Amino acid sequence: MQETASVGTPALWAGFIVFVIAMLALDLGVFHKKAHEVRPKEALFWSVFWISLALLFNYCVYSMFGQEKGMEFLTGYVIEKALSVDNIFVFLMLFTYFNVPSTHQHRILFWGILGALLLRGIFIGAGAALVASFHWILYLFGVLLTVTGAKMLFSGDEPHDPEKNAVYRLFRKNVRCTPDFSGQDFIVRCGGKWSATPMLLVLVAVEASDVMFAVDSIPAVFAVTSDPFIVYTSNIFAILGLRALYFLLAGSIAKLRFLKLGLSMVLVFIGGKMLGAGVYKVPVSVSLSVVAALVGLSVAASLLYPAPEASAEAAEE
């Protein structure tokens, strides 16, 4: 099994957190200060930017702590990046369900991802403490991932319904809400009382959805390493690039018909790896290769064998 020692010194943790805060401040306060629709060209630039930043950090980890830690970060990042694509499906459904204007979507995702950064920190801290105290918890994680992957494999493409989310229903029941958007405001004063706008409703739904995804993705990275610093930084870099990835793929995500199949197989593989760790420890390099191959093949298959309706639309164009 894996060691629980961490390479993250207090100075490294503090430096990384300051770096993330600075990047978020630049993002919202400078580059996206004015509300606008994010076009594919802009989304591609930011996707390349965040991926390049993650790879640069990966190089720093490799240089400072050696090949093994560098591979652990890269594998964790690839796993989290692949699984985050499932978030994009949900974001797209939520924005469609609530009819969110395209100019408002970046602001919702910004604050949603800021909340996700805080929640992931709590979950990873709790997960690291559990792994350190109860090593058998890794086998429980393995069962969770295997079951989740199998469920995703056989569940089909069921639409996401916010009304079925307990957190969202509780919010609607207990918070006064307005029926219409009011610019990019999350709360407004209406009739002498403060009320939530649909912007806040969507934000709550986004945060609630991320909690569910974190239950899958965080244990998946613990299958690669039990180092909290590596787990957290790989998660954070994947999340920081999630908004740009959404705007880049939103228009074509429905065409990736086999992607969910690939992601489900990733979860089953990682879960099986955790369950069999007592017998054979799969090298990190092998895990990275398998995850990359499963995701890559599912994307390639989607492009080579599009759904019949997608093929018909392409022929008409």
C-alpha positions in Angstrom: 0.0 0.0 0.0 1.0 3.6 -0.1 2.9 5.8 2.3 1.0 8.6 4.1 4.0 11.0 4.3 3.6 14.3 2.4 6.1 16.4 0.6 4.0 19.5 1.4 5.7 21.6 3.9 3.8 24.5 5.6 5.7 26.9 3.2 4.6 25.0 0.1 1.0 24.8 1.3 1.0 28.6 2.0 2.7 29.4 -1.3 0.3 27.3 -3.3 -2.8 28.7 -1.7 -1.5 32.3 -2.2 -0.8 31.4 -5.9 -4.4 30.1 -6.4 -5.9 33.2 -4.7 -3.8 35.4 -6.9 -4.8 33.6 -10.1 -8.5 33.7 -9.2 -8.2 37.5 -8.4 -6.6 38.1 -11.8 -9.2 35.9 -13.6 -12.3 37.7 -12.2 -10.8 41.1 -11.4 -8.8 41.7 -14.6 -9.4 39.2 -17.5 -13.1 38.7 -16.9 -14.1 41.9 -15.1 -16.8 42.6 -17.7 -19.6 40.1 -18.4 -19.4 38.7 -21.9 -20.0 35.5 -23.8 -16.9 33.3 -23.8 -16.2 32.3 -27.4 -14.4 29.0 -28.4 -11.2 30.9 -29.4 -11.0 32.5 -26.0 -11.9 29.2 -24.2 -9.1 27.4 -26.2 -6.5 30.0 -25.1 -7.5 29.6 -21.4 -7.6 25.8 -21.7 -4.1 25.8 -23.1 -3.0 28.3 -20.4 -4.3 26.2 -17.5 -2.9 23.0 -18.9 0.5 24.6 -19.5 0.4 25.9 -15.9 -0.3 22.5 -14.5 2.5 20.9 -16.6 4.9 23.6 -15.4 3.9 22.8 -11.8 4.3 19.1 -12.6 7.9 19.8 -13.8 8.6 21.6 -10.5 7.3 18.6 -8.5 9.4 16.3 -10.6 12.5 18.5 -10.1 12.1 18.9 -6.4 10.8 15.5 -5.3 11.8 13.1 -8.0 10.2 11.0 -10.8 7.7 9.1 -8.6 6.1 12.2 -7.1 6.1 13.8 -10.6 4.3 10.8 -12.0 1.8 10.7 -9.1 0.9 14.4 -9.8 0.5 13.9 -13.5 -1.6 10.7 -13.1 -3.8 12.4 -10.5 -4.2 15.4 -12.7 -5.2 13.3 -15.8 -7.7 11.3 -13.8 -9.3 14.4 -12.3 -9.3 16.2 -15.7 -11.0 13.2 -17.3 -13.6 12.8 -14.6 -14.3 16.6 -14.6 -15.7 16.2 -18.1 -18.8 14.7 -16.4 -19.2 18.0 -14.6 -19.5 19.7 -18.0 -22.5 17.5 -18.9 -24.2 18.7 -15.7 -23.3 22.4 -16.2 -24.8 22.3 -19.7 -28.0 20.7 -18.4 -28.3 23.2 -15.5 -27.7 26.3 -17.7 -30.3 24.9 -20.2 -32.8 24.0 -17.5 -32.6 27.5 -15.9 -32.2 29.3 -19.3 -29.0 31.1 -18.0 -27.8 33.8 -20.4 -24.5 33.0 -22.0 -23.0 36.3 -20.6 -23.8 35.1 -17.0 -22.4 31.6 -17.2 -18.8 32.5 -16.5 -19.7 34.3 -13.3 -21.6 31.3 -12.0 -18.8 28.9 -12.8 -16.2 31.2 -11.2 -18.0 31.3 -7.9 -19.0 27.6 -8.2 -15.4 26.6 -8.7 -14.3 28.8 -5.9 -16.7 26.9 -3.6 -15.4 23.7 -5.1 -11.8 24.6 -4.1 -12.8 25.0 -0.5 -15.0 21.9 -0.4 -12.2 19.8 -2.1 -9.8 21.0 0.5 -12.1 19.8 3.3 -12.8 16.4 1.6 -9.1 15.8 0.9 -8.1 16.7 4.4 -10.7 14.3 5.8 -9.7 11.6 3.3 -6.0 11.9 4.2 -6.8 11.6 7.9 -9.0 8.5 7.3 -6.3 6.8 5.2 -3.6 7.6 7.8 -5.8 6.2 10.6 -7.7 3.4 8.9 -5.7 2.0 6.0 -8.6 -0.3 5.1 -10.6 2.7 4.0 -8.8 2.4 0.7 -10.6 -0.8 0.0 -13.9 1.0 0.8 -12.9 3.6 -1.7 -12.2 0.8 -4.2 -15.7 -0.6 -3.8 -17.2 2.9 -4.1 -15.4 3.6 -7.4 -16.1 0.1 -8.8 -19.8 0.4 -8.1 -20.0 4.0 -9.3 -18.3 3.0 -12.6 -20.6 0.0 -13.1 -23.6 2.2 -12.4 -22.4 4.8 -14.9 -21.8 2.0 -17.4 -25.3 0.6 -17.3 -27.4 3.7 -16.4 -27.4 5.3 -19.8 -27.7 9.0 -20.5 -30.3 10.0 -17.9 -31.0 13.8 -17.9 -29.9 15.6 -14.7 -32.9 17.0 -12.8 -32.1 19.7 -10.2 -35.4 19.1 -8.5 -34.1 15.6 -7.3 -31.2 17.2 -5.5 -31.8 17.4 -1.8 -29.7 20.5 -1.2 -31.4 22.3 -4.1 -34.9 21.4 -2.8 -34.0 22.5 0.7 -32.8 25.8 -0.7 -35.9 26.4 -2.7 -38.1 25.6 0.3 -36.4 27.9 2.8 -35.1 30.8 0.7 -37.2 33.6 -0.8 -36.5 33.6 -4.6 -37.3 35.9 -7.5 -38.6 34.4 -10.8 -36.3 36.5 -13.1 -32.6 37.2 -13.5 -31.4 40.7 -12.3 -28.2 41.1 -14.3 -25.4 39.1 -12.6 -26.7 39.7 -9.1 -27.1 36.7 -6.8 -29.4 38.5 -4.4 -31.6 41.6 -4.8 -33.9 43.7 -2.6 -37.5 43.0 -3.7 -40.6 44.3 -1.9 -38.4 45.5 1.0 -36.9 42.1 1.5 -33.7 40.4 0.2 -34.4 37.6 -2.3 -32.3 35.1 -4.2 -32.2 35.4 -8.0 -32.0 32.4 -10.4 -28.3 33.1 -10.5 -28.0 31.9 -6.9 -30.3 28.9 -7.5 -28.0 27.7 -10.3 -24.9 28.3 -8.2 -26.4 26.2 -5.4 -27.2 23.4 -7.9 -23.6 23.6 -9.3 -22.1 23.3 -5.8 -24.4 20.4 -4.9 -23.4 18.6 -8.1 -19.7 19.1 -7.4 -20.1 17.5 -4.0 -21.4 14.4 -5.7 -18.6 14.4 -8.2 -16.0 14.9 -5.5 -17.1 11.6 -3.8 -15.9 9.8 -7.0 -12.9 11.9 -8.1 -11.1 12.3 -4.8 -10.9 8.6 -3.9 -9.8 8.0 -7.4 -6.7 10.2 -6.9 -6.1 8.5 -3.5 -5.7 5.3 -5.6 -2.6 6.9 -7.1 -1.1 8.6 -4.0 -2.0 9.2 -0.3 0.1 12.4 -0.2 -2.4 15.1 0.6 -0.3 17.8 -1.2 -0.2 15.9 -4.4 -3.9 14.9 -4.2 -5.0 18.5 -3.5 -2.7 20.3 -6.1 -3.7 17.8 -8.9 -7.4 18.4 -8.0 -7.1 22.1 -7.9 -5.2 22.5 -11.2 -7.9 20.3 -12.9 -10.7 22.4 -11.4 -9.0 25.7 -12.3 -9.2 24.8 -16.0 -12.8 23.4 -15.8 -14.5 26.7 -16.8 -12.4 27.1 -19.9 -12.9 23.4 -20.7 -16.7 23.9 -20.4 -16.8 26.8 -22.8 -14.5 24.9 -25.2 -16.6 21.7 -25.2 -20.1 22.8 -24.5 -21.1 23.0 -28.1 -19.8 19.5 -29.0 -20.0 17.5 -25.7 -23.1 15.7 -26.9 -21.2 14.3 -29.8 -18.8 12.4 -27.5 -21.2 9.5 -27.2 -18.7 7.0 -25.9 -17.0 9.3 -23.4 -19.2 8.2 -20.5 -18.3 4.6 -21.3 -14.6 5.5 -21.1 -15.0 7.4 -17.8 -17.0 4.5 -16.3 -14.2 2.1 -17.3 -11.6 4.5 -15.7 -13.5 4.3 -12.4 -13.8 0.5 -12.6 -10.1 0.2 -13.3 -9.1 2.5 -10.5 -11.5 0.8 -8.1 -10.2 -2.6 -9.1 -6.6 -1.3 -8.6 -7.4 -0.3 -5.0 -9.1 -3.6 -4.2 -6.2 -5.6 -5.5 -3.5 -3.4 -4.0 -2.8 -6.0 -1.2 -1.9 -8.5 -3.9 -0.2 -6.4 -6.6 0.5 -2.7 -6.6 0.0 -1.3 -10.1 2.8 1.1 -11.1 1.8 4.7 -11.4 3.1 4.8 -15.0 0.8 1.9 -15.9 -2.2 3.6 -14.3 -1.4 6.8 -16.2 -1.2 4.8 -19.5 -4.4 3.0 -18.9 -6.4 6.1 -17.9 -5.1 8.0 -20.9 -5.8 5.1 -23.3 -9.4 4.7 -22.0 -10.3 8.3 -22.3 -8.4 8.7 -25.7 -10.0 5.7 -27.2 -13.5 6.7 -26.1 -13.1 10.2 -27.7 -11.6 8.7 -30.9 -14.5 6.2 -31.1 -17.0 9.0 -30.7 -15.5 10.9 -33.6 -15.1 7.9 -35.8 -18.6 6.4 -35.1 -20.9 9.4 -34.4 -24.5 8.9 -33.4 -26.9 8.5 -36.4 -28.5 11.9 -35.8 -25.1 13.5 -35.6 -24.0 11.9 -38.8 -27.2 13.2 -40.5 -26.6 16.7 -39.3 -23.0 16.6 -40.5 -24.2 15.4 -44.0 -26.7 18.3 -44.2 -24.0 20.8 -43.4 
